[in-house]
Amino acid sequence: MGYFKEDLVHIKGFAFDVDGVLSKSIQTLDENGTPMRTTNIKDGYAIVQAVKMGYPVAIITGGRSEAVRKRFEALGVQDIFIGANDKVAALDQWMSKHELTNQQVLFIGDDIPDYDVMKRVGLPVCPKDAAPEIKAISRHISNYLGGEGIVRDMIEQVLKVQEKWVISKDTPWSSF
C-alpha cells in the first residue's frame, strides 16, 4: 500500500465532513436543541488557500445547519452538500463536476456515515479521535483531533508537496 505521503502528489481536490472533522465531536446545543459548532480558524485559512490555488473543495455533511453553509461560502467553497443523506452521491456529483478521479481526492471523515465515501477516494484520512471502523480504512490517521487543525494539516501537506504552499508577507489575506 505504501506510505500515504506518496499519494499527496496526486491530490487535485479536497472533500470534508463537518462534525468531528471541521468542528469538534462535542458540541453545545442552543435553546432549540440545535448544535452550535466551532471551527478552527487555521482550517479556514488553509481552505481559502486551496481555493485560491484552484483546488475544488467540497463540504459533504449530513448536518442541516445553514450556519455551516454560510461559514464555508465565506471561505470561497462553492460545493456544499448540506443534509447529504447519500454522501457517495454527493461525492460523485462533485467529482463529475470537476472531472476528478477517485485517486485525485482526499477526504477527511470521522464516523460511520463517512465510511462509504472513504472507501471510494484515493486518500481517506481521519482525525485521531475517529471511530475505529474509520481508522481501519484510513490511509492516514492524523495526530490532530477533529476540529483542532486536521484540515489545515492535510491541505498544507498537499500544497507543500506540490510546491503551492505560499509563505510571503506579500500574499494578501482576503475572504471571498
VMD Tcl script that builds the backbone (N, CA, C; Angstrom):
set m [mol new atoms 528]
animate dup $m
set s [atomselect $m all]
$s set {name element resname resid chain x y z} {
  {N N MET 1 A 0.821 -1.198 0.000}
  {CA C MET 1 A 0.000 0.000 0.000}
  {C C MET 1 A 0.863 1.260 0.000}
  {N N GLY 2 A 2.017 1.240 0.631}
  {CA C GLY 2 A 2.915 2.378 0.602}
  {C C GLY 2 A 2.604 3.438 1.651}
  {N N TYR 3 A 3.490 4.382 1.714}
  {CA C TYR 3 A 3.404 5.490 2.644}
  {C C TYR 3 A 2.425 6.522 2.103}
  {N N PHE 4 A 1.524 7.044 2.944}
  {CA C PHE 4 A 0.468 7.939 2.469}
  {C C PHE 4 A 1.007 9.198 1.801}
  {N N LYS 5 A 2.192 9.668 2.191}
  {CA C LYS 5 A 2.730 10.913 1.620}
  {C C LYS 5 A 3.004 10.775 0.127}
  {N N GLU 6 A 3.181 9.537 -0.341}
  {CA C GLU 6 A 3.361 9.315 -1.768}
  {C C GLU 6 A 2.098 9.706 -2.549}
  {N N ASP 7 A 0.955 9.617 -1.902}
  {CA C ASP 7 A -0.323 9.938 -2.550}
  {C C ASP 7 A -0.594 11.437 -2.640}
  {N N LEU 8 A 0.098 12.242 -1.845}
  {CA C LEU 8 A -0.183 13.680 -1.798}
  {C C LEU 8 A 0.035 14.359 -3.146}
  {N N VAL 9 A 0.979 13.882 -3.909}
  {CA C VAL 9 A 1.290 14.494 -5.202}
  {C C VAL 9 A 0.137 14.343 -6.193}
  {N N HIS 10 A -0.735 13.358 -5.993}
  {CA C HIS 10 A -1.835 13.095 -6.923}
  {C C HIS 10 A -3.119 13.847 -6.579}
  {N N ILE 11 A -3.169 14.492 -5.424}
  {CA C ILE 11 A -4.414 15.119 -4.961}
  {C C ILE 11 A -4.705 16.394 -5.754}
  {N N LYS 12 A -5.949 16.452 -6.271}
  {CA C LYS 12 A -6.398 17.622 -7.022}
  {C C LYS 12 A -7.690 18.195 -6.459}
  {N N GLY 13 A -8.251 17.549 -5.423}
  {CA C GLY 13 A -9.483 18.043 -4.809}
  {C C GLY 13 A -9.598 17.571 -3.372}
  {N N PHE 14 A -10.224 18.407 -2.554}
  {CA C PHE 14 A -10.408 18.123 -1.130}
  {C C PHE 14 A -11.893 18.068 -0.803}
  {N N ALA 15 A -12.283 17.072 -0.006}
  {CA C ALA 15 A -13.662 16.994 0.471}
  {C C ALA 15 A -13.637 16.683 1.959}
  {N N PHE 16 A -14.561 17.302 2.691}
  {CA C PHE 16 A -14.555 17.181 4.145}
  {C C PHE 16 A -15.953 16.988 4.712}
  {N N ASP 17 A -16.030 16.139 5.724}
  {CA C ASP 17 A -17.189 16.096 6.602}
  {C C ASP 17 A -17.063 17.312 7.520}
  {N N VAL 18 A -18.107 17.627 8.256}
  {CA C VAL 18 A -18.049 18.777 9.164}
  {C C VAL 18 A -17.910 18.321 10.615}
  {N N ASP 19 A -18.961 17.714 11.169}
  {CA C ASP 19 A -18.944 17.343 12.589}
  {C C ASP 19 A -17.894 16.268 12.851}
  {N N GLY 20 A -16.971 16.576 13.754}
  {CA C GLY 20 A -15.897 15.652 14.079}
  {C C GLY 20 A -14.671 15.808 13.203}
  {N N VAL 21 A -14.758 16.680 12.184}
  {CA C VAL 21 A -13.614 16.954 11.300}
  {C C VAL 21 A -13.305 18.448 11.323}
  {N N LEU 22 A -14.232 19.256 10.811}
  {CA C LEU 22 A -14.058 20.710 10.830}
  {C C LEU 22 A -14.571 21.334 12.120}
  {N N SER 23 A -15.353 20.593 12.859}
  {CA C SER 23 A -15.786 21.032 14.193}
  {C C SER 23 A -15.544 19.878 15.152}
  {N N LYS 24 A -15.506 20.193 16.410}
  {CA C LYS 24 A -15.240 19.171 17.422}
  {C C LYS 24 A -16.403 18.193 17.535}
  {N N SER 25 A -16.100 17.012 18.018}
  {CA C SER 25 A -17.127 15.988 18.211}
  {C C SER 25 A -18.113 16.367 19.299}
  {N N ILE 26 A -17.662 17.126 20.274}
  {CA C ILE 26 A -18.526 17.548 21.379}
  {C C ILE 26 A -19.044 18.939 21.054}
  {N N GLN 27 A -20.370 19.103 21.094}
  {CA C GLN 27 A -20.969 20.380 20.737}
  {C C GLN 27 A -21.936 20.852 21.814}
  {N N THR 28 A -22.038 22.163 21.920}
  {CA C THR 28 A -23.028 22.786 22.781}
  {C C THR 28 A -24.322 22.902 21.982}
  {N N LEU 29 A -25.445 22.781 22.647}
  {CA C LEU 29 A -26.735 22.949 21.993}
  {C C LEU 29 A -27.346 24.275 22.400}
  {N N ASP 30 A -28.009 24.948 21.441}
  {CA C ASP 30 A -28.712 26.174 21.804}
  {C C ASP 30 A -30.057 25.808 22.424}
  {N N GLU 31 A -30.854 26.819 22.764}
  {CA C GLU 31 A -32.115 26.554 23.464}
  {C C GLU 31 A -33.114 25.754 22.628}
  {N N ASN 32 A -32.896 25.699 21.306}
  {CA C ASN 32 A -33.769 24.914 20.432}
  {C C ASN 32 A -33.235 23.501 20.181}
  {N N GLY 33 A -32.099 23.183 20.777}
  {CA C GLY 33 A -31.502 21.869 20.580}
  {C C GLY 33 A -30.628 21.782 19.345}
  {N N THR 34 A -30.366 22.924 18.704}
  {CA C THR 34 A -29.517 22.960 17.516}
  {C C THR 34 A -28.053 22.989 17.940}
  {N N PRO 35 A -27.218 22.113 17.335}
  {CA C PRO 35 A -25.788 22.134 17.682}
  {C C PRO 35 A -25.143 23.470 17.332}
  {N N MET 36 A -24.328 23.967 18.239}
  {CA C MET 36 A -23.548 25.182 17.995}
  {C C MET 36 A -22.114 24.730 17.755}
  {N N ARG 37 A -21.696 24.802 16.504}
  {CA C ARG 37 A -20.390 24.295 16.112}
  {C C ARG 37 A -19.321 25.376 16.245}
  {N N THR 38 A -18.123 24.942 16.562}
  {CA C THR 38 A -16.965 25.820 16.495}
  {C C THR 38 A -16.042 25.251 15.425}
  {N N THR 39 A -15.376 26.135 14.715}
  {CA C THR 39 A -14.432 25.692 13.697}
  {C C THR 39 A -13.076 26.318 13.983}
  {N N ASN 40 A -12.052 25.686 13.461}
  {CA C ASN 40 A -10.684 26.127 13.675}
  {C C ASN 40 A -10.316 27.162 12.609}
  {N N ILE 41 A -9.877 28.318 13.033}
  {CA C ILE 41 A -9.556 29.402 12.113}
  {C C ILE 41 A -8.424 29.016 11.165}
  {N N LYS 42 A -7.497 28.180 11.620}
  {CA C LYS 42 A -6.394 27.739 10.753}
  {C C LYS 42 A -6.888 26.791 9.663}
  {N N ASP 43 A -7.892 25.982 9.972}
  {CA C ASP 43 A -8.522 25.167 8.927}
  {C C ASP 43 A -9.119 26.090 7.871}
  {N N GLY 44 A -9.778 27.149 8.315}
  {CA C GLY 44 A -10.387 28.101 7.387}
  {C C GLY 44 A -9.356 28.753 6.484}
  {N N TYR 45 A -8.233 29.152 7.059}
  {CA C TYR 45 A -7.174 29.777 6.267}
  {C C TYR 45 A -6.682 28.818 5.189}
  {N N ALA 46 A -6.467 27.570 5.548}
  {CA C ALA 46 A -5.976 26.587 4.580}
  {C C ALA 46 A -6.999 26.334 3.472}
  {N N ILE 47 A -8.269 26.309 3.823}
  {CA C ILE 47 A -9.311 26.135 2.805}
  {C C ILE 47 A -9.274 27.294 1.817}
  {N N VAL 48 A -9.151 28.514 2.320}
  {CA C VAL 48 A -9.055 29.680 1.441}
  {C C VAL 48 A -7.856 29.537 0.503}
  {N N GLN 49 A -6.719 29.103 1.036}
  {CA C GLN 49 A -5.527 28.945 0.204}
  {C C GLN 49 A -5.729 27.884 -0.867}
  {N N ALA 50 A -6.369 26.768 -0.515}
  {CA C ALA 50 A -6.636 25.718 -1.502}
  {C C ALA 50 A -7.538 26.249 -2.613}
  {N N VAL 51 A -8.583 26.978 -2.233}
  {CA C VAL 51 A -9.498 27.546 -3.226}
  {C C VAL 51 A -8.742 28.525 -4.123}
  {N N LYS 52 A -7.922 29.384 -3.535}
  {CA C LYS 52 A -7.152 30.357 -4.319}
  {C C LYS 52 A -6.211 29.671 -5.302}
  {N N MET 53 A -5.710 28.511 -4.921}
  {CA C MET 53 A -4.788 27.765 -5.785}
  {C C MET 53 A -5.525 26.933 -6.827}
  {N N GLY 54 A -6.856 27.001 -6.824}
  {CA C GLY 54 A -7.626 26.334 -7.854}
  {C C GLY 54 A -8.089 24.926 -7.538}
  {N N TYR 55 A -7.910 24.487 -6.310}
  {CA C TYR 55 A -8.379 23.154 -5.932}
  {C C TYR 55 A -9.879 23.187 -5.668}
  {N N PRO 56 A -10.636 22.262 -6.236}
  {CA C PRO 56 A -12.037 22.152 -5.847}
  {C C PRO 56 A -12.122 21.663 -4.399}
  {N N VAL 57 A -12.992 22.275 -3.626}
  {CA C VAL 57 A -13.203 21.893 -2.230}
  {C C VAL 57 A -14.693 21.627 -2.045}
  {N N ALA 58 A -14.992 20.513 -1.386}
  {CA C ALA 58 A -16.389 20.171 -1.112}
  {C C ALA 58 A -16.593 19.955 0.374}
  {N N ILE 59 A -17.718 20.413 0.852}
  {CA C ILE 59 A -18.196 20.110 2.197}
  {C C ILE 59 A -19.347 19.130 2.007}
  {N N ILE 60 A -19.235 17.952 2.619}
  {CA C ILE 60 A -20.268 16.926 2.492}
  {C C ILE 60 A -20.669 16.504 3.894}
  {N N THR 61 A -21.824 16.977 4.338}
  {CA C THR 61 A -22.255 16.734 5.705}
  {C C THR 61 A -23.716 16.301 5.770}
  {N N GLY 62 A -23.993 15.450 6.707}
  {CA C GLY 62 A -25.374 15.056 6.959}
  {C C GLY 62 A -26.116 16.105 7.764}
  {N N GLY 63 A -25.372 17.001 8.402}
  {CA C GLY 63 A -25.982 18.077 9.179}
  {C C GLY 63 A -26.760 19.029 8.290}
  {N N ARG 64 A -27.668 19.762 8.911}
  {CA C ARG 64 A -28.551 20.639 8.138}
  {C C ARG 64 A -28.429 22.110 8.544}
  {N N SER 65 A -27.286 22.504 9.029}
  {CA C SER 65 A -27.104 23.857 9.528}
  {C C SER 65 A -26.792 24.854 8.413}
  {N N GLU 66 A -27.611 25.890 8.326}
  {CA C GLU 66 A -27.331 26.961 7.372}
  {C C GLU 66 A -26.107 27.762 7.807}
  {N N ALA 67 A -25.802 27.753 9.094}
  {CA C ALA 67 A -24.589 28.430 9.571}
  {C C ALA 67 A -23.355 27.778 8.960}
  {N N VAL 68 A -23.386 26.472 8.802}
  {CA C VAL 68 A -22.269 25.763 8.164}
  {C C VAL 68 A -22.138 26.227 6.721}
  {N N ARG 69 A -23.250 26.296 6.008}
  {CA C ARG 69 A -23.207 26.764 4.612}
  {C C ARG 69 A -22.604 28.168 4.534}
  {N N LYS 70 A -23.074 29.070 5.378}
  {CA C LYS 70 A -22.589 30.450 5.358}
  {C C LYS 70 A -21.100 30.529 5.659}
  {N N ARG 71 A -20.654 29.758 6.638}
  {CA C ARG 71 A -19.232 29.762 7.009}
  {C C ARG 71 A -18.347 29.383 5.829}
  {N N PHE 72 A -18.701 28.285 5.158}
  {CA C PHE 72 A -17.823 27.792 4.101}
  {C C PHE 72 A -18.009 28.543 2.789}
  {N N GLU 73 A -19.173 29.103 2.557}
  {CA C GLU 73 A -19.334 30.004 1.408}
  {C C GLU 73 A -18.435 31.220 1.590}
  {N N ALA 74 A -18.349 31.736 2.817}
  {CA C ALA 74 A -17.498 32.897 3.099}
  {C C ALA 74 A -16.024 32.600 2.855}
  {N N LEU 75 A -15.661 31.321 2.918}
  {CA C LEU 75 A -14.270 30.918 2.658}
  {C C LEU 75 A -14.023 30.618 1.180}
  {N N GLY 76 A -15.051 30.745 0.362}
  {CA C GLY 76 A -14.905 30.521 -1.068}
  {C C GLY 76 A -15.286 29.128 -1.544}
  {N N VAL 77 A -15.786 28.290 -0.659}
  {CA C VAL 77 A -16.188 26.942 -1.053}
  {C C VAL 77 A -17.499 27.038 -1.821}
  {N N GLN 78 A -17.520 26.473 -3.010}
  {CA C GLN 78 A -18.709 26.546 -3.852}
  {C C GLN 78 A -19.550 25.282 -3.823}
  {N N ASP 79 A -18.957 24.168 -3.432}
  {CA C ASP 79 A -19.662 22.888 -3.447}
  {C C ASP 79 A -19.932 22.441 -2.011}
  {N N ILE 80 A -21.122 22.774 -1.538}
  {CA C ILE 80 A -21.501 22.494 -0.152}
  {C C ILE 80 A -22.759 21.642 -0.167}
  {N N PHE 81 A -22.618 20.429 0.347}
  {CA C PHE 81 A -23.723 19.481 0.380}
  {C C PHE 81 A -24.202 19.353 1.826}
  {N N ILE 82 A -25.252 20.094 2.142}
  {CA C ILE 82 A -25.842 20.102 3.476}
  {C C ILE 82 A -26.964 19.059 3.504}
  {N N GLY 83 A -27.081 18.332 4.610}
  {CA C GLY 83 A -28.139 17.326 4.726}
  {C C GLY 83 A -27.937 16.188 3.749}
  {N N ALA 84 A -26.687 15.856 3.471}
  {CA C ALA 84 A -26.367 14.806 2.497}
  {C C ALA 84 A -26.651 13.431 3.095}
  {N N ASN 85 A -27.827 12.904 2.807}
  {CA C ASN 85 A -28.171 11.561 3.272}
  {C C ASN 85 A -27.380 10.492 2.531}
  {N N ASP 86 A -27.003 10.786 1.284}
  {CA C ASP 86 A -26.195 9.879 0.475}
  {C C ASP 86 A -24.899 10.606 0.130}
  {N N LYS 87 A -23.902 10.419 0.970}
  {CA C LYS 87 A -22.642 11.130 0.777}
  {C C LYS 87 A -21.907 10.671 -0.474}
  {N N VAL 88 A -22.076 9.414 -0.858}
  {CA C VAL 88 A -21.434 8.922 -2.075}
  {C C VAL 88 A -22.011 9.639 -3.295}
  {N N ALA 89 A -23.317 9.820 -3.344}
  {CA C ALA 89 A -23.940 10.542 -4.461}
  {C C ALA 89 A -23.428 11.982 -4.519}
  {N N ALA 90 A -23.285 12.628 -3.365}
  {CA C ALA 90 A -22.755 13.994 -3.322}
  {C C ALA 90 A -21.310 14.009 -3.831}
  {N N LEU 91 A -20.513 13.057 -3.375}
  {CA C LEU 91 A -19.120 12.956 -3.829}
  {C C LEU 91 A -19.069 12.762 -5.338}
  {N N ASP 92 A -19.864 11.831 -5.850}
  {CA C ASP 92 A -19.868 11.555 -7.291}
  {C C ASP 92 A -20.265 12.791 -8.096}
  {N N GLN 93 A -21.262 13.522 -7.625}
  {CA C GLN 93 A -21.699 14.745 -8.304}
  {C C GLN 93 A -20.567 15.765 -8.350}
  {N N TRP 94 A -19.910 15.960 -7.219}
  {CA C TRP 94 A -18.809 16.914 -7.131}
  {C C TRP 94 A -17.632 16.489 -8.019}
  {N N MET 95 A -17.276 15.208 -7.950}
  {CA C MET 95 A -16.157 14.714 -8.759}
  {C C MET 95 A -16.449 14.850 -10.250}
  {N N SER 96 A -17.671 14.553 -10.646}
  {CA C SER 96 A -18.052 14.682 -12.050}
  {C C SER 96 A -17.970 16.142 -12.502}
  {N N LYS 97 A -18.483 17.030 -11.684}
  {CA C LYS 97 A -18.459 18.464 -11.996}
  {C C LYS 97 A -17.036 18.960 -12.234}
  {N N HIS 98 A -16.092 18.460 -11.429}
  {CA C HIS 98 A -14.711 18.944 -11.504}
  {C C HIS 98 A -13.776 17.984 -12.238}
  {N N GLU 99 A -14.357 16.947 -12.854}
  {CA C GLU 99 A -13.592 15.964 -13.627}
  {C C GLU 99 A -12.440 15.369 -12.820}
  {N N LEU 100 A -12.768 14.947 -11.610}
  {CA C LEU 100 A -11.788 14.329 -10.715}
  {C C LEU 100 A -11.956 12.814 -10.721}
  {N N THR 101 A -10.844 12.112 -10.619}
  {CA C THR 101 A -10.894 10.670 -10.430}
  {C C THR 101 A -10.822 10.380 -8.933}
  {N N ASN 102 A -11.173 9.174 -8.546}
  {CA C ASN 102 A -11.111 8.788 -7.129}
  {C C ASN 102 A -9.719 9.029 -6.558}
  {N N GLN 103 A -8.690 8.677 -7.306}
  {CA C GLN 103 A -7.312 8.786 -6.822}
  {C C GLN 103 A -6.877 10.232 -6.584}
  {N N GLN 104 A -7.585 11.181 -7.151}
  {CA C GLN 104 A -7.218 12.592 -7.028}
  {C C GLN 104 A -7.893 13.289 -5.847}
  {N N VAL 105 A -8.662 12.522 -5.060}
  {CA C VAL 105 A -9.450 13.130 -3.985}
  {C C VAL 105 A -8.953 12.712 -2.607}
  {N N LEU 106 A -8.780 13.702 -1.742}
  {CA C LEU 106 A -8.520 13.499 -0.329}
  {C C LEU 106 A -9.822 13.810 0.402}
  {N N PHE 107 A -10.291 12.867 1.196}
  {CA C PHE 107 A -11.498 13.077 2.001}
  {C C PHE 107 A -11.150 12.841 3.455}
  {N N ILE 108 A -11.595 13.744 4.324}
  {CA C ILE 108 A -11.423 13.556 5.762}
  {C C ILE 108 A -12.788 13.309 6.375}
  {N N GLY 109 A -12.918 12.164 7.034}
  {CA C GLY 109 A -14.133 11.796 7.732}
  {C C GLY 109 A -13.790 11.201 9.084}
  {N N ASP 110 A -14.813 11.029 9.911}
  {CA C ASP 110 A -14.525 10.566 11.273}
  {C C ASP 110 A -15.465 9.487 11.799}
  {N N ASP 111 A -16.586 9.238 11.109}
  {CA C ASP 111 A -17.547 8.299 11.682}
  {C C ASP 111 A -18.248 7.500 10.585}
  {N N ILE 112 A -19.080 6.577 10.990}
  {CA C ILE 112 A -19.715 5.616 10.097}
  {C C ILE 112 A -20.384 6.253 8.867}
  {N N PRO 113 A -21.069 7.399 8.973}
  {CA C PRO 113 A -21.662 7.977 7.755}
  {C C PRO 113 A -20.630 8.314 6.662}
  {N N ASP 114 A -19.361 8.368 7.018}
  {CA C ASP 114 A -18.301 8.683 6.060}
  {C C ASP 114 A -17.667 7.439 5.453}
  {N N TYR 115 A -18.012 6.278 5.963}
  {CA C TYR 115 A -17.353 5.021 5.595}
  {C C TYR 115 A -17.343 4.776 4.084}
  {N N ASP 116 A -18.516 4.815 3.441}
  {CA C ASP 116 A -18.592 4.504 2.007}
  {C C ASP 116 A -17.834 5.514 1.153}
  {N N VAL 117 A -17.874 6.777 1.535}
  {CA C VAL 117 A -17.118 7.800 0.806}
  {C C VAL 117 A -15.625 7.527 0.948}
  {N N MET 118 A -15.207 7.209 2.143}
  {CA C MET 118 A -13.781 6.991 2.387}
  {C C MET 118 A -13.260 5.756 1.660}
  {N N LYS 119 A -14.086 4.762 1.493}
  {CA C LYS 119 A -13.687 3.563 0.748}
  {C C LYS 119 A -13.492 3.873 -0.737}
  {N N ARG 120 A -14.051 4.968 -1.184}
  {CA C ARG 120 A -14.073 5.314 -2.598}
  {C C ARG 120 A -12.911 6.202 -3.041}
  {N N VAL 121 A -12.422 7.058 -2.154}
  {CA C VAL 121 A -11.422 8.057 -2.557}
  {C C VAL 121 A -10.002 7.509 -2.497}
  {N N GLY 122 A -9.112 8.218 -3.162}
  {CA C GLY 122 A -7.715 7.804 -3.201}
  {C C GLY 122 A -6.987 7.978 -1.890}
  {N N LEU 123 A -7.341 9.037 -1.147}
  {CA C LEU 123 A -6.646 9.293 0.112}
  {C C LEU 123 A -7.651 9.576 1.227}
  {N N PRO 124 A -8.146 8.520 1.877}
  {CA C PRO 124 A -9.031 8.704 3.032}
  {C C PRO 124 A -8.196 8.985 4.281}
  {N N VAL 125 A -8.557 10.039 4.986}
  {CA C VAL 125 A -7.826 10.487 6.173}
  {C C VAL 125 A -8.832 10.678 7.300}
  {N N CYS 126 A -8.377 10.462 8.538}
  {CA C CYS 126 A -9.268 10.693 9.681}
  {C C CYS 126 A -8.494 11.312 10.836}
  {N N PRO 127 A -9.214 11.989 11.739}
  {CA C PRO 127 A -8.577 12.510 12.951}
  {C C PRO 127 A -8.307 11.364 13.923}
  {N N LYS 128 A -7.453 11.629 14.900}
  {CA C LYS 128 A -7.083 10.560 15.831}
  {C C LYS 128 A -8.226 10.125 16.728}
  {N N ASP 129 A -9.299 10.912 16.803}
  {CA C ASP 129 A -10.452 10.522 17.614}
  {C C ASP 129 A -11.597 9.959 16.765}
  {N N ALA 130 A -11.286 9.473 15.565}
  {CA C ALA 130 A -12.293 8.883 14.688}
  {C C ALA 130 A -12.759 7.537 15.227}
  {N N ALA 131 A -13.894 7.082 14.704}
  {CA C ALA 131 A -14.421 5.765 15.051}
  {C C ALA 131 A -13.436 4.685 14.587}
  {N N PRO 132 A -13.350 3.577 15.313}
  {CA C PRO 132 A -12.411 2.504 14.951}
  {C C PRO 132 A -12.594 2.004 13.515}
  {N N GLU 133 A -13.827 1.930 13.041}
  {CA C GLU 133 A -14.082 1.455 11.685}
  {C C GLU 133 A -13.498 2.407 10.636}
  {N N ILE 134 A -13.498 3.683 10.950}
  {CA C ILE 134 A -12.945 4.695 10.038}
  {C C ILE 134 A -11.420 4.652 10.084}
  {N N LYS 135 A -10.870 4.489 11.254}
  {CA C LYS 135 A -9.416 4.352 11.365}
  {C C LYS 135 A -8.930 3.153 10.555}
  {N N ALA 136 A -9.696 2.080 10.563}
  {CA C ALA 136 A -9.295 0.842 9.888}
  {C C ALA 136 A -9.186 1.012 8.371}
  {N N ILE 137 A -9.924 1.944 7.777}
  {CA C ILE 137 A -9.894 2.121 6.321}
  {C C ILE 137 A -9.136 3.375 5.889}
  {N N SER 138 A -8.600 4.124 6.832}
  {CA C SER 138 A -7.883 5.367 6.511}
  {C C SER 138 A -6.456 5.068 6.080}
  {N N ARG 139 A -5.999 5.796 5.067}
  {CA C ARG 139 A -4.589 5.693 4.652}
  {C C ARG 139 A -3.699 6.455 5.622}
  {N N HIS 140 A -4.324 7.428 6.321}
  {CA C HIS 140 A -3.566 8.211 7.298}
  {C C HIS 140 A -4.479 8.565 8.459}
  {N N ILE 141 A -3.998 8.320 9.667}
  {CA C ILE 141 A -4.683 8.744 10.886}
  {C C ILE 141 A -3.867 9.904 11.439}
  {N N SER 142 A -4.460 11.067 11.437}
  {CA C SER 142 A -3.766 12.287 11.849}
  {C C SER 142 A -3.484 12.284 13.348}
  {N N ASN 143 A -2.512 13.053 13.740}
  {CA C ASN 143 A -2.244 13.296 15.162}
  {C C ASN 143 A -3.191 14.338 15.732}
  {N N TYR 144 A -3.981 14.971 14.861}
  {CA C TYR 144 A -4.918 16.016 15.278}
  {C C TYR 144 A -6.286 15.425 15.588}
  {N N LEU 145 A -6.958 16.022 16.559}
  {CA C LEU 145 A -8.357 15.713 16.833}
  {C C LEU 145 A -9.220 16.462 15.834}
  {N N GLY 146 A -10.445 15.991 15.634}
  {CA C GLY 146 A -11.383 16.725 14.802}
  {C C GLY 146 A -11.621 18.116 15.370}
  {N N GLY 147 A -11.651 19.113 14.493}
  {CA C GLY 147 A -11.893 20.495 14.912}
  {C C GLY 147 A -10.669 21.198 15.455}
  {N N GLU 148 A -9.530 20.513 15.433}
  {CA C GLU 148 A -8.321 21.114 16.013}
  {C C GLU 148 A -7.170 21.236 15.019}
  {N N GLY 149 A -7.505 21.364 13.729}
  {CA C GLY 149 A -6.462 21.651 12.751}
  {C C GLY 149 A -6.127 20.547 11.769}
  {N N ILE 150 A -6.885 19.469 11.747}
  {CA C ILE 150 A -6.589 18.374 10.812}
  {C C ILE 150 A -6.700 18.824 9.357}
  {N N VAL 151 A -7.675 19.662 9.056}
  {CA C VAL 151 A -7.859 20.121 7.679}
  {C C VAL 151 A -6.670 20.982 7.256}
  {N N ARG 152 A -6.251 21.891 8.104}
  {CA C ARG 152 A -5.069 22.722 7.804}
  {C C ARG 152 A -3.856 21.838 7.559}
  {N N ASP 153 A -3.656 20.860 8.439}
  {CA C ASP 153 A -2.506 19.976 8.320}
  {C C ASP 153 A -2.486 19.270 6.967}
  {N N MET 154 A -3.597 18.711 6.557}
  {CA C MET 154 A -3.620 17.936 5.315}
  {C C MET 154 A -3.537 18.830 4.082}
  {N N ILE 155 A -4.233 19.950 4.080}
  {CA C ILE 155 A -4.120 20.863 2.936}
  {C C ILE 155 A -2.690 21.369 2.825}
  {N N GLU 156 A -2.121 21.764 3.936}
  {CA C GLU 156 A -0.746 22.269 3.919}
  {C C GLU 156 A 0.221 21.213 3.395}
  {N N GLN 157 A 0.076 19.965 3.838}
  {CA C GLN 157 A 0.962 18.901 3.354}
  {C C GLN 157 A 0.847 18.721 1.843}
  {N N VAL 158 A -0.384 18.713 1.327}
  {CA C VAL 158 A -0.582 18.552 -0.118}
  {C C VAL 158 A 0.028 19.726 -0.870}
  {N N LEU 159 A -0.286 20.932 -0.450}
  {CA C LEU 159 A 0.226 22.099 -1.160}
  {C C LEU 159 A 1.745 22.199 -1.084}
  {N N LYS 160 A 2.332 21.817 0.029}
  {CA C LYS 160 A 3.800 21.842 0.128}
  {C C LYS 160 A 4.431 20.823 -0.810}
  {N N VAL 161 A 3.903 19.606 -0.831}
  {CA C VAL 161 A 4.441 18.575 -1.720}
  {C C VAL 161 A 4.322 19.013 -3.172}
  {N N GLN 162 A 3.243 19.709 -3.494}
  {CA C GLN 162 A 3.013 20.164 -4.858}
  {C C GLN 162 A 3.592 21.562 -5.118}
  {N N GLU 163 A 4.361 22.061 -4.162}
  {CA C GLU 163 A 5.031 23.363 -4.250}
  {C C GLU 163 A 4.068 24.515 -4.528}
  {N N LYS 164 A 2.924 24.482 -3.823}
  {CA C LYS 164 A 1.910 25.530 -3.975}
  {C C LYS 164 A 1.582 26.222 -2.653}
  {N N TRP 165 A 2.240 25.843 -1.577}
  {CA C TRP 165 A 2.012 26.488 -0.284}
  {C C TRP 165 A 2.819 27.774 -0.278}
  {N N VAL 166 A 2.142 28.905 -0.210}
  {CA C VAL 166 A 2.784 30.208 -0.323}
  {C C VAL 166 A 3.007 30.795 1.063}
  {N N ILE 167 A 4.249 31.159 1.325}
  {CA C ILE 167 A 4.585 31.845 2.575}
  {C C ILE 167 A 5.280 33.141 2.191}
  {N N SER 168 A 4.530 34.234 2.271}
  {CA C SER 168 A 5.085 35.527 1.902}
  {C C SER 168 A 4.298 36.631 2.555}
  {N N LYS 169 A 4.991 37.646 2.996}
  {CA C LYS 169 A 4.299 38.795 3.562}
  {C C LYS 169 A 3.508 39.536 2.501}
  {N N ASP 170 A 3.822 39.256 1.219}
  {CA C ASP 170 A 3.135 39.911 0.115}
  {C C ASP 170 A 1.865 39.183 -0.323}
  {N N THR 171 A 1.597 38.023 0.296}
  {CA C THR 171 A 0.395 37.287 -0.049}
  {C C THR 171 A -0.750 37.857 0.780}
  {N N PRO 172 A -1.683 38.546 0.130}
  {CA C PRO 172 A -2.752 39.185 0.887}
  {C C PRO 172 A -3.765 38.176 1.381}
  {N N TRP 173 A -4.285 38.411 2.565}
  {CA C TRP 173 A -5.397 37.619 3.090}
  {C C TRP 173 A -6.659 38.315 2.632}
  {N N SER 174 A -7.530 37.576 2.048}
  {CA C SER 174 A -8.827 38.154 1.709}
  {C C SER 174 A -9.865 37.063 1.765}
  {N N SER 175 A -11.030 37.414 2.207}
  {CA C SER 175 A -12.129 36.452 2.205}
  {C C SER 175 A -12.886 36.605 0.902}
  {N N PHE 176 A -13.717 35.656 0.619}
  {CA C PHE 176 A -14.468 35.660 -0.638}
  {C C PHE 176 A -15.805 36.329 -0.438}
}
mol reanalyze $m
mol bondsrecalc $m
mol representation Tube
mol addrep $m
